[in-house]
Every structure is written in C-alpha cells, then in structure tokens.
Amino acid sequence: MRAVRCTGGSPRVSEEPAPSGDGVRVRVASAGICGSDLHLLSFDMPTILGHEIAGVLDDGTLVAVEPIAPCYQCAPCRNGEYNLCTVGPDMIMGIGQNGGMADECLVPASSIIPVPSGLSVTDACLVEPLAVAVHGVRRAGVLPHERVAVVGGGSIGQTAVVAV
C-alpha cells in the first residue's frame, strides 16, 4: 500500500505492508494536512503521518477517525479525560503510531465516528480540526454576538470562524 512517511525532513510516498494486528480497518478516502504534520517533518518521524482521517469500513460504512488510542486504564482515562491519557504522544495516530496518510489504517473501535448521510467522506477528514475549533470556542466562552479575531488561516482557524 502507499503511505506518506517523513524521510530526511521531507514527506515521501513509500510502499508499505498493509497494516495488521488489532483494530478496525479503514480504507482512507481523505486525510488532511495539519500544521502539526508540517512541524513533524523536522523530527524525521518513523511513523506514517496523518491524524485528520476519514474513510470507509469493510462493511461500507463511511467514518471519520478520532486519531487517538488511549489506554482507558489510567486515572485521567477513568475520569473521562482520555485526551490526557498517561500514554502521552504514543497514543496519537501520525505521531506515536502510524497515521492515516496511507491507503488504509487500523484504528481502535472507540475511534470510529460514523459520518452522517449528506456529509461527503472526502470532507469528513475535517471532523478532527472542527472538533478542535469547537472545543476552543467553547473553552473561550465566546458568545454568538461577540466579535473575535482568528489568527491563522489553516483548517482549525477556518473552522473556528464557522464555530463562532
């Protein structure tokens, strides 16, 4: 299968074996390029890049992927704060484990988010940056009548404009 890895500080398409092991197989239909991916290039990451992912399951279900694999055993996970899992960056697809810039990937069943009818699977890779933007707007307490400045025109910045 084709995949994108960082080699020598640059993204490169490589031939890789199909993923095997535990998880749900997702045939990737779209993967976003995040600013984080661009920063990771300088680290020469050994993993397949990509944490903004959407695709199709073997049964034809269209899905977006929450790109983390928390342990669900540590104190933060047990308290519902699985984003603070003690596994740390190793739980993040495209950073500590292979991501979705590939023809297919394996993800935990808990990471599968069915895509509602009417949403194109090619657009569904924006679910992750949209979730980040919505979370940020909620944390900031921005109200619909307030004016705000959004700094940054990437996918999170653009979705933050919509979320406000």
Disulfide bonds with the S-S distance in Angstrom:
none
